[in-house]
């Protein structure tokens, strides 16, 4: 672990410990658990404080299968504590608002009962949300249909189908069987083309090549295309790009392919991740280079870019549609609200100038096996002819 990583991890441990102390101080006394109950609650919080960092380290520092098992427990604890912390903050805000509301009218609320009931409610909601989120994350992503209206699209291309998958995050909790279910579902759609928009893996080729192997079974008459996400760079982008190519996937790194459905030229371009330049200056994301030499009369011009924020540089270049991921739609409350500070779009189809941008909520999940309010998806996009604007 580098000095920079060690410094980050130390800050993470410190903030995590303080957050656990806060939750314990705010909930345990008010829950009125009694002596044994209080001791058990304190022990549970101490275990959570220890398991979360162990889960983050387990997959990289301990060999499978024990590293994966430690990661499973730690990441589940992370998801549970995240909800517990957020709900505790909301509880305190509501209790403060209730107290302030009673001041002008000199009303007396049953504070001991209110504090006890709300403490138990927070714990129950956090556990229930985490269990429901686990179920949502572990079931196979549903297929959703999205029509993309394109002005001037030739009639012969009306209905051209792209199936997009993104952010699978093959790693300690997502394995070969999970990936195989995704691949089978994609192939069942009989797409014209398949787009994989980054963050496929969370770990090295050495540990995960076999788990990602089913991706080599993806089939589409006009190709299966992939672009790198930030997690490919965390995991070793160069060996992973070689592995993806070995599986038969077309990796687009600031370059494009020209396909000819119905004999008409369509450009499929792809850029490296928005942050790739900080890992390797030679792989800096470049939407202009990706379009270099493309036929000017091609319509549509499709760009695969892991992060939606690539759209600002891509739109003036004449792209028709950008397909992205990265955001997970926030994955679970309340993180969707914070995505908007970094990315222009959190999920779904949006218009930026003359270009459409579709942002997938992701086909897997990252970190805690938990999804609430942001379901995973396999996206079937159909190009539709639309009147000229």
C-alpha positions as CSV (number, residue, x, y, z in Angstrom):
1,X,0.0,0.0,0.0
2,X,1.4,3.4,-1.0
3,X,1.9,6.3,1.4
4,X,-1.1,8.1,-0.3
5,X,-3.3,5.0,0.1
6,X,-2.2,4.6,3.7
7,X,-3.0,8.2,4.5
8,X,-6.5,7.8,2.9
9,X,-7.1,4.6,4.8
10,X,-6.1,6.1,8.1
11,X,-8.5,9.0,7.5
12,X,-11.2,6.5,6.6
13,X,-10.6,4.6,9.8
14,X,-10.8,7.7,11.9
15,X,-14.0,9.0,10.3
16,X,-15.5,5.6,10.5
17,X,-14.7,5.2,14.2
18,X,-16.2,8.7,14.9
19,X,-19.3,7.9,13.0
20,X,-19.8,4.7,15.0
21,X,-19.3,6.6,18.3
22,X,-21.9,9.1,17.2
23,X,-24.5,6.5,16.3
24,X,-23.9,4.6,19.5
25,X,-24.1,7.8,21.6
26,X,-27.4,8.9,20.0
27,X,-29.2,5.5,19.8
28,X,-28.1,3.2,22.5
29,X,-29.1,5.3,25.6
30,X,-32.4,6.3,24.1
31,X,-33.3,2.7,23.1
32,X,-33.4,1.7,26.9
33,X,-32.0,-1.7,26.2
34,X,-31.0,-2.6,29.8
35,X,-27.5,-3.8,30.8
36,X,-27.2,-6.9,28.6
37,X,-28.9,-5.2,25.6
38,X,-26.6,-2.2,25.9
39,X,-23.5,-4.4,26.0
40,X,-24.7,-6.3,22.9
41,X,-25.4,-3.1,21.0
42,X,-22.0,-1.7,21.8
43,X,-20.3,-5.0,20.8
44,X,-22.3,-4.9,17.5
45,X,-21.0,-1.4,16.7
46,X,-17.4,-2.3,17.6
47,X,-17.6,-5.3,15.3
48,X,-19.0,-3.1,12.5
49,X,-16.2,-0.6,13.0
50,X,-13.7,-3.5,12.6
51,X,-15.4,-5.5,9.9
52,X,-15.9,-2.6,7.4
53,X,-12.2,-1.8,6.9
54,X,-11.4,-5.6,7.0
55,X,-13.9,-6.1,4.3
56,X,-12.2,-3.5,2.1
57,X,-8.8,-5.0,2.7
58,X,-9.8,-8.6,2.7
59,X,-10.2,-9.1,-1.1
60,X,-6.7,-7.7,-1.8
61,X,-4.7,-8.9,1.2
62,X,-6.2,-12.4,1.8
63,X,-6.3,-15.1,-0.9
64,X,-9.7,-16.5,-2.0
65,X,-11.9,-17.9,-0.7
66,X,-11.3,-16.3,2.7
67,X,-10.6,-12.9,1.3
68,X,-14.0,-12.9,-0.5
69,X,-15.8,-14.2,2.6
70,X,-14.3,-11.4,4.7
71,X,-15.2,-8.9,2.0
72,X,-18.8,-10.2,1.9
73,X,-19.2,-9.7,5.7
74,X,-17.5,-6.3,5.7
75,X,-19.3,-4.9,2.7
76,X,-22.7,-6.0,4.1
77,X,-21.7,-4.3,7.4
78,X,-20.8,-1.2,5.4
79,X,-24.2,-1.1,3.7
80,X,-26.0,-1.6,7.0
81,X,-24.0,1.1,8.9
82,X,-24.4,3.6,6.0
83,X,-28.2,3.4,6.4
84,X,-27.9,3.4,10.2
85,X,-25.7,6.5,10.2
86,X,-27.9,8.4,7.7
87,X,-31.1,7.6,9.5
88,X,-29.6,8.6,12.8
89,X,-28.7,12.0,11.4
90,X,-32.3,12.3,10.0
91,X,-33.7,11.3,13.4
92,X,-31.7,13.9,15.2
93,X,-32.8,16.6,12.7
94,X,-36.5,15.6,13.2
95,X,-36.2,15.5,17.0
96,X,-34.6,19.0,16.9
97,X,-37.3,20.3,14.6
98,X,-40.0,18.9,16.9
99,X,-38.4,20.5,20.0
100,X,-38.1,23.9,18.2
101,X,-41.8,23.6,17.1
102,X,-42.9,23.2,20.7
103,X,-41.1,26.2,22.0
104,X,-43.6,28.9,20.9
105,X,-46.6,27.0,22.2
106,X,-45.0,25.7,25.4
107,X,-46.2,22.2,24.5
108,X,-44.9,19.1,26.3
109,X,-44.2,16.0,24.2
110,X,-43.6,12.6,25.6
111,X,-39.9,12.8,25.0
112,X,-38.7,9.6,26.6
113,X,-41.2,7.5,24.6
114,X,-40.5,9.5,21.4
115,X,-36.8,9.1,21.7
116,X,-37.1,5.3,22.5
117,X,-39.5,4.6,19.6
118,X,-37.5,6.6,17.1
119,X,-34.2,4.9,18.1
120,X,-35.8,1.4,17.6
121,X,-37.4,2.7,14.3
122,X,-34.0,3.8,13.0
123,X,-32.5,0.4,13.7
124,X,-35.4,-1.5,12.2
125,X,-35.5,0.6,9.0
126,X,-31.7,0.3,8.5
127,X,-31.8,-3.5,8.8
128,X,-35.0,-3.8,6.7
129,X,-33.6,-1.5,4.0
130,X,-30.3,-3.4,3.9
131,X,-32.0,-6.8,3.5
132,X,-34.3,-5.5,0.8
133,X,-31.3,-3.8,-0.8
134,X,-29.4,-7.1,-0.7
135,X,-32.2,-8.9,-2.5
136,X,-32.4,-6.1,-5.2
137,X,-28.7,-6.2,-5.8
138,X,-28.3,-10.0,-6.0
139,X,-31.2,-10.7,-8.4
140,X,-30.5,-10.4,-12.1
141,X,-30.8,-7.0,-13.5
142,X,-34.1,-6.4,-15.4
143,X,-34.2,-5.5,-19.1
144,X,-35.6,-2.0,-19.7
145,X,-36.5,-0.6,-23.1
146,X,-35.5,2.9,-24.1
147,X,-36.4,4.5,-27.5
148,X,-33.9,7.2,-28.7
149,X,-35.5,9.5,-31.3
150,X,-32.9,10.6,-33.9
151,X,-33.6,13.3,-36.4
152,X,-32.8,12.3,-39.9
153,X,-32.2,8.6,-39.1
154,X,-32.5,6.6,-42.3
155,X,-35.6,4.4,-42.3
156,X,-33.6,1.3,-42.7
157,X,-31.9,2.0,-39.3
158,X,-35.2,2.6,-37.5
159,X,-35.4,0.0,-34.8
160,X,-31.6,-0.7,-34.7
161,X,-31.1,-2.2,-31.3
162,X,-28.2,-1.7,-28.9
163,X,-28.1,-3.6,-25.6
164,X,-26.0,-1.8,-23.0
165,X,-24.5,-3.2,-19.8
166,X,-22.3,-1.3,-17.4
167,X,-20.7,-1.3,-14.0
168,X,-20.8,-5.0,-13.4
169,X,-18.0,-4.8,-10.9
170,X,-16.9,-8.5,-11.0
171,X,-15.1,-8.9,-7.7
172,X,-15.4,-10.4,-4.2
173,X,-19.2,-10.6,-4.2
174,X,-19.9,-10.8,-8.0
175,X,-18.7,-14.0,-9.6
176,X,-19.0,-16.1,-12.7
177,X,-22.6,-17.3,-12.1
178,X,-23.8,-13.7,-11.7
179,X,-22.0,-12.7,-14.9
180,X,-23.3,-15.7,-16.8
181,X,-26.9,-14.7,-15.9
182,X,-26.3,-11.2,-17.4
183,X,-24.7,-12.6,-20.5
184,X,-27.6,-15.0,-21.1
185,X,-30.2,-12.2,-20.6
186,X,-28.3,-10.0,-23.1
187,X,-28.0,-12.7,-25.7
188,X,-31.7,-13.4,-25.4
189,X,-32.5,-9.9,-26.6
190,X,-30.9,-10.6,-30.0
191,X,-29.4,-7.1,-30.2
192,X,-27.8,-5.7,-33.3
193,X,-24.9,-4.4,-31.2
194,X,-23.7,-4.7,-27.5
195,X,-22.1,-1.8,-25.6
196,X,-20.2,-2.4,-22.3
197,X,-19.6,1.0,-20.7
198,X,-16.8,0.3,-18.2
199,X,-16.2,-0.7,-14.6
200,X,-16.4,-4.4,-15.5
201,X,-14.0,-5.6,-12.8
202,X,-12.8,-4.8,-9.3
203,X,-9.6,-6.8,-9.0
204,X,-6.7,-8.2,-10.9
205,X,-6.7,-10.4,-14.0
206,X,-5.0,-13.1,-12.0
207,X,-7.8,-13.3,-9.5
208,X,-10.8,-12.5,-11.7
209,X,-10.2,-13.7,-15.3
210,X,-12.2,-16.8,-14.9
211,X,-15.0,-15.0,-13.2
212,X,-15.3,-12.5,-16.0
213,X,-15.0,-15.2,-18.6
214,X,-18.7,-15.5,-19.6
215,X,-18.4,-12.0,-21.2
216,X,-16.7,-13.8,-24.1
217,X,-20.0,-15.5,-24.9
218,X,-21.7,-12.2,-25.8
219,X,-22.9,-12.2,-29.4
220,X,-24.3,-9.5,-31.7
221,X,-24.0,-9.3,-35.5
222,X,-22.5,-5.8,-35.5
223,X,-20.1,-6.4,-32.6
224,X,-19.5,-6.2,-28.9
225,X,-17.7,-3.0,-27.8
226,X,-16.2,-2.1,-24.5
227,X,-14.6,1.0,-23.0
228,X,-12.6,1.3,-19.8
229,X,-14.0,2.7,-16.5
230,X,-12.1,4.1,-13.6
231,X,-12.2,0.7,-11.8
232,X,-10.3,-0.9,-14.7
233,X,-7.5,1.6,-13.9
234,X,-7.6,0.7,-10.2
235,X,-7.4,-3.0,-11.2
236,X,-4.7,-2.8,-13.9
237,X,-6.1,-1.5,-17.2
238,X,-3.3,-2.8,-19.5
239,X,-3.7,-6.5,-18.5
240,X,-7.5,-6.2,-18.4
241,X,-7.7,-4.6,-21.9
242,X,-5.6,-7.5,-23.2
243,X,-7.9,-10.0,-21.4
244,X,-11.0,-8.4,-22.8
245,X,-9.6,-8.6,-26.3
246,X,-8.6,-12.2,-25.7
247,X,-12.3,-12.8,-24.9
248,X,-13.2,-11.4,-28.3
249,X,-14.5,-8.0,-27.1
250,X,-13.6,-4.9,-29.2
251,X,-12.0,-2.4,-26.8
252,X,-12.2,1.2,-28.0
253,X,-9.6,3.4,-26.6
254,X,-10.1,6.9,-28.1
255,X,-10.9,5.2,-31.4
256,X,-13.9,4.2,-33.5
257,X,-15.3,1.4,-35.7
258,X,-17.5,1.8,-38.7
259,X,-20.4,-0.7,-39.1
260,X,-22.8,-0.9,-42.0
261,X,-26.2,-2.2,-41.0
262,X,-28.5,-2.1,-44.1
263,X,-25.4,-0.9,-46.0
264,X,-25.4,2.4,-44.2
265,X,-22.4,3.8,-42.3
266,X,-22.7,4.0,-38.5
267,X,-19.9,5.1,-36.2
268,X,-19.3,3.4,-32.9
269,X,-16.6,5.4,-31.0
270,X,-15.2,4.9,-27.5
271,X,-13.1,6.8,-25.1
272,X,-11.0,5.8,-22.2
273,X,-12.3,6.8,-18.8
274,X,-12.6,10.5,-18.0
275,X,-9.9,10.0,-15.3
276,X,-7.6,7.8,-17.3
277,X,-5.0,10.5,-17.8
278,X,-4.2,10.6,-14.1
279,X,-3.2,6.9,-14.3
280,X,-1.5,7.1,-17.7
281,X,-1.1,10.4,-19.6
282,X,-1.0,8.5,-22.9
283,X,-4.5,7.2,-22.3
284,X,-6.1,10.5,-21.5
285,X,-9.7,10.5,-22.6
286,X,-10.1,12.2,-26.0
287,X,-13.5,12.3,-27.8
288,X,-12.0,14.2,-30.7
289,X,-9.3,11.5,-31.4
290,X,-12.0,8.9,-31.1
291,X,-13.8,10.5,-34.1
292,X,-10.7,11.1,-36.2
293,X,-11.1,9.8,-39.7
294,X,-14.8,8.8,-39.3
295,X,-17.0,9.3,-42.3
296,X,-18.7,12.7,-42.1
297,X,-22.0,11.3,-43.5
298,X,-22.4,8.6,-40.9
299,X,-25.6,8.8,-38.8
300,X,-25.7,8.1,-36.0
301,X,-22.4,8.6,-34.4
302,X,-22.4,6.8,-31.1
303,X,-20.0,7.4,-28.3
304,X,-19.3,5.0,-25.5
305,X,-17.9,6.9,-22.5
306,X,-17.9,5.5,-19.0
307,X,-18.7,8.8,-17.2
308,X,-21.6,11.1,-18.3
309,X,-19.4,14.2,-17.8
310,X,-17.5,13.3,-21.0
311,X,-20.6,14.6,-22.8
312,X,-19.5,18.3,-22.4
313,X,-16.5,17.7,-24.7
314,X,-18.3,15.2,-27.0
315,X,-21.4,17.2,-27.9
316,X,-19.7,20.0,-29.9
317,X,-18.0,17.3,-32.1
318,X,-21.2,16.0,-33.7
319,X,-21.9,12.9,-31.8
320,X,-25.5,11.8,-31.9
321,X,-25.8,9.6,-28.8
322,X,-23.5,9.0,-25.8
323,X,-23.9,5.8,-23.7
324,X,-22.5,6.0,-20.1
325,X,-22.7,4.5,-16.7
326,X,-20.6,5.1,-13.6
327,X,-23.3,6.7,-11.4
328,X,-25.2,3.5,-10.4
329,X,-28.1,5.8,-10.2
330,X,-26.8,6.5,-6.7
331,X,-27.3,2.8,-5.8
332,X,-29.0,3.5,-2.5
333,X,-30.3,6.4,-0.4
334,X,-29.1,9.1,-0.1
335,X,-26.1,8.8,-2.4
336,X,-28.1,9.6,-5.6
337,X,-28.3,13.2,-4.4
338,X,-24.5,13.5,-4.3
339,X,-23.9,12.1,-7.8
340,X,-25.3,15.4,-9.2
341,X,-22.3,17.3,-7.8
342,X,-19.9,15.4,-10.0
343,X,-22.0,14.2,-13.0
344,X,-24.5,16.1,-15.2
345,X,-26.9,13.2,-15.1
346,X,-27.6,10.5,-12.6
347,X,-29.7,8.1,-14.7
348,X,-31.8,7.8,-17.8
349,X,-32.1,9.6,-21.2
350,X,-31.3,13.3,-21.4
351,X,-30.6,15.9,-24.1
352,X,-27.4,17.9,-24.1
353,X,-27.5,20.3,-27.0
354,X,-27.8,18.2,-30.1
355,X,-26.7,15.0,-28.5
356,X,-28.6,12.4,-26.5
357,X,-27.0,11.0,-23.4
358,X,-28.1,7.8,-21.8
359,X,-26.8,7.0,-18.3
360,X,-27.2,3.4,-17.1
361,X,-27.9,2.7,-13.4
362,X,-25.4,-0.2,-13.9
363,X,-25.9,-3.9,-14.2
364,X,-24.1,-5.0,-11.0
365,X,-23.2,-2.9,-8.0
366,X,-20.1,-1.6,-6.2
367,X,-19.2,-2.1,-2.6
368,X,-22.1,-3.0,-0.4
369,X,-24.4,-5.6,-2.0
370,X,-27.3,-3.2,-1.7
371,X,-29.7,-1.4,-4.1
372,X,-32.6,0.8,-3.0
373,X,-34.4,3.1,-5.3
374,X,-31.9,2.6,-8.1
375,X,-32.5,-0.8,-9.7
376,X,-29.8,-2.4,-11.8
377,X,-30.5,-2.6,-15.5
378,X,-29.8,-4.3,-18.8
379,X,-30.7,-1.5,-21.2
380,X,-32.2,-2.3,-24.7
381,X,-32.0,1.0,-26.7
382,X,-33.8,1.2,-30.0
383,X,-32.9,4.0,-32.4
384,X,-36.1,5.6,-33.8
385,X,-36.4,8.0,-36.7
386,X,-37.7,11.4,-35.6
387,X,-38.6,14.6,-37.5
388,X,-35.8,17.0,-38.1
389,X,-35.7,19.7,-35.4
